């Protein structure tokens, strides 16, 4: 039951409960840590409880603190979390606390920029929310599955609270009713794992009261955390309120700076508004808003075909798919410009937190060359133009047959001879690239299928021609049903 104010006895009771659950079995613990107030309070409670055990009981079993870095976290928060994890790791080793720290990231093939800029996925939206599973859920689940595979079971210690929302309370209550062990709810998404939520009944004010009254045991300032929340709230008020008329920033949330699942990034806007030293973040906000263009603008940036070249008809027009070559190149150029600006104008500590990593750039280049057959190879040129540095990529040998010079000749020829055929350059470059690739292989088996696929994909002159073909040859009574054309993805 939620309380207005926590007492020392409340903290003592939770501490004893954590110690009891820790000692009663050998199942390893996995604590989720985002650097926010709830996860900080949870890890702090666990740390303090375990540190108070006798030394012979303290190492009863392992505790793993996992933090998922999506690689597009707010730079301020990413730097904060990284410092906290490093401090946590050192203090745990120094003081004999059985906590192992793990920073998880999505696989390079599935990062935000590799999908958006490499494959051309449209920015995430309500009915095409491709980011959450790839960036957050998959890395954590992979770690937990490995833990379960090794130990048979795992207990997840999470900072989830019923006061966060009515929906959250409903879900937590439903899992409580299915408990087979006291205080441990079944994990609905993973077998042989259980969820322990030590602060499930706490309010926002309870969390802040605890963080302000009990110092952080690994030496990371809770007052700085409070300042971060305060700075990310439009009204700038502290979350520790004295009356109901005072607004609270207890609901402030930090997340991906590129997030397009909200209408606007209020936390980043508030940081800029409340702290003139964070004016360097303004280009981040502007670029995020450029990505999150309105539906009409975004539709024009996308290919009229879906990811695999197929056509989808809806409400009298074709559903647009991935971003075009021109759009992907423009967005990459803009991203590198923003990163260059932040390196020059932002805090020095952010030098270790690039907006896009070299490994991601290499993965994007590989997709453009291999899957999209864009042998013009524009990524190294864009990188050098913005940064002034050569793009080093030992993972991909250059196309020994074709380069930008051949691309330019092909492009000029296609435009000169058939200006109305918008897909002709794509078809011809793809056919040439496929032929080249098979020339370098031991066998040419499958080349006819690949060539046929390239021709079918670029069969139309333009979108108008494709739409006329679709209407003429397809039964529109079989048209798929979508909630909203704006929500259609790649």
C-alpha positions, 0 to 999 in steps of 0.5 A: 500500500502506497504511503505518503512518507517513508519511515526508517522502519519501512526501509528496514523492512525492505532491506530484510526482505531483500536479504531473505530472498537473496539467501533462500535460493541460489537463483542468480539475480538480474537487476535492470538499471537505466540510470533513472530514479526508479532503477537507481533506488532499486539497485541502491536498496539491493546494494545496501541490503547485501552489503549489510550481510555478514561477509560469509553470506554476502557472496551467496550468489551473483547479482548482475546489473544490466543497463541497455544502451540503445546508442541513441540515448540522450547524450547527457543521460548516456554520459551519466549512466556510463559514469555510474556503471564505471563507478559501480563496477569499481566500488563493487570490486573494492568493497566485495559486493557480488555485483557484476555490471553489464552494459548491453547494446543492440547488435550492430546489424539492428541499431537505429541508424543501421535500420533507418539510414542503412535499410531505409526504415521509415521512422518509428511510429505507432503501428510500425514501432520497430525500434523498441524490440531491436534496441531495448528488448532483444539485448536484455532478453538475450542476456537473461536467456543466457543466464537462464540457460546457464543457471536454469532460472533467473530472478529479475529485480526491477524498479517497476511501480504500480503508481506509474500508471493504471495500466502498469498497476493492472498488469502487476496485479494480474501477475501477483495473483499468479505467484507460486512464491511470495514476492516473486511474480512470474515473468510473462515473457520468459519461462523460468524467470521471476520478477521481484519489484521491491518498490512496487508500492512506492510513489514518485515522492517516496522514491525521491525521499529515499534517494535524498535521505540515503546516499548512493552507495557506489558514490554517484550523486543522487542530487545530480540525478535530481538536478537532471530530472528538474532540468528536463521538466518544463516548469523546472520544479523539484519533485519533492513537493510540499503542497498539491499546488506545486507541480512535480517533475517525478514523471519526467522520463529520459529516452532516445533523443531521436524518439518519434513515438511522442509528438515532441521531445519535451525533456530535451526542450526543457533541458535547453530552456532551463540551462543555457549551458545545454544550448549545444543540444539545440541541433539535436532537437532540430534534427530529431524534428527533421526526422519526425516530419509530418506524414505528407513530407515523410511520404515524399521522402520514401520509395513508392515501393515496399522494402522488397519492391512489392506494391501495396494499395490503400485508399486510392494510392500506393503505400510508400516504403523505405527512404530513398537513396537521396533521403538516406544520404541527406539524413546521414550528412545532417547527422554527421554535421550535428555530431561535428557541432557537438564535438566542437560545442558540447561538453568534453565528456561527450567525445566518448559518446558519438551520435553514430559509431564507426561500426554502424557507418561500416554496416550502413555502407555494406547495406548500400553496396551489397543490398541496394547495389549503390556502387557509387559508394557515397558514404566515404565521400559524405564522411570526408566532406563533413569530418575532413577525415578519410573513412577507414573501412577494412571490412569491405573491399571496393568494387574493382569494376565500377565506382563513382565515375561509372555511376555518373556516366550511367546516370547521365545516360539514363537521364538523357535517353529516358528522362521519364524512367525514374527507376532506370538508373536503379535497374541498370546499376543493380544489373551491373552490380549483380553481374559483377558479383557473380563474376567474382564467384566460383559459380553463377548459379542463381544469377538469372533469378537475381537479374529477373528480380532486379528487373521486376523491382524496377519495372515501372517508369514512375509511381504514376505508372506503377499505380496504373498497373496495380489498378489494372491488374489487381483485384482491389476488393482484396485490398488489405485493411490498415488503421491509418495510411500514416502508420504503414511501415517499410 
